[in-house]
Amino acid sequence: MADSSGTTVFDNLPEWLVVDEILVRLPPKDILRCRAVRKSWLSGTSTNTFILDHHRRQPSLPIIKHHKGICRLTGASNERKIRPVLQYARHFSSNNVTLHAACDGFLIMSQQRSDFRICNPATRKCASLPHPPSRPGSRFVDVVGFYQHTTSGEHRVLWVSVPIPVIRAIRATGPQGADMAIELPDYFVLTVGSDQPRCIQWPTISKQEFPDIRSSRNPPVHHRGSLHWEMGINITVFDTIAETFRRMSCPARLENTHMWSPDSLSDMGGALALCRSAPDCLTFDIWVLQDYDAETWGFQYQINLLAMEVSPPIDLGIMLIPMTTLINEHELLIQQCPSRLLHCEIDGVSLRDVESGEHEYHLLPLTTHRLQESMISLPLFEAQEEDAVNKEAPFVIVL
């Protein structure tokens, strides 16, 4: 507020204090507005140091899908709500627009796996994303992971080319019928904006064990410079610096229990955590990786929804496999049915419904993608005509 002389409280503060201690704590949308107020604020908030420091301070929160678009979780722990990020353009829906990956505030989307786009909702930048060409005999090309290569500073995408299964006849001397010959997928790394893919070798496994780790179905967890996917009794790890695959173990006690129930990996306050539901879909166990290098897991919490009060009560007639994701080391999101999203305190005390700011939206399955807003830009955005790209996009940024 200005006094009678027109001086504001900011005029009495050192410029570095305003930029490094005040503006850096604001949401991206507010910073973009502040850039129009003073030239010094524009220059101070445009440095790489400021942009990265600001990004690190932003919360990393789960992404929720609706039939009309993509939303994010917002608000304090006692009043979590759903707010829109992207809305599908006219004639488009969740049936033909896919969210593939999220990293550093960027989202990778596609229209029926043929038109891939990368966007930053906070800065409203969007561009077409080159991808490896389909090889002969390939069924489709899809995104496996998305990360920043810290050595080069480049943002890179891990792609998979999935082959078409081939039905082959069994020799007359063998069993009657036919056999399906399955070839392993091909994995490629592509720097964002480049069209020169590099092949990545998958660890030696049998053809019956080849993984389906597409990011749209099974998003990885970014932890300790690697991407992690839960794959049954093992966790698949991709080192984003060396760009190599390896495997690590899940908790030993889970190897032969409830294999039909999908596990959910999350970063729990700097530690890798795994959440698994019991067959009743009402009890959840949370395990934490206590020693990453030794792959030592420890049981941390058990959550029983029946022991917690919630209004309206949980419909016990609905026995769908629940989707879960950790918000942080204290909070958990649980989707027990398509139309209801529950916010749970991990200590087992509080359980409440998450409200949507768009009441006409119908919830789709909870994703384990996360959005951590940023003002980071990419050379690809500058290289393409944004207006021309946005006119063709199957979605509209509304963040």
Secondary structure, DSSP 8 states (H G I E B T S, - for coil): ---TTS--GGGGS-HHHIIIIIGGGS-HHHHHHHTTT-HHHHHHTSSHHHHHHHHHHS--EEEEEBSSEEEEEES-TTS-EEEEEEEE-TT--TTTEEEEEEETTEEEEEETTTEEEEEETTTTEEEE-------TTEEEEEEEEEEEETTTTEEEEEEEEEE--EEEE--TTS-SSEEEE----EEEEEETT----EEE------GGG-----TTTS--EEETTEEEEEETTEEEEEETTTTEEEEEE--GGGTTS-TTS--EEEEETTEEEEEEE-TTSSEEEEEEEEETTTTEEEEEEEEEGGGS--SS---TT-----EEEESSSSEEEEEEETTEEEEEETTSS-EEE-EESSTT--B------EE-------HHHHHS-HHHHHHH-SEEE--
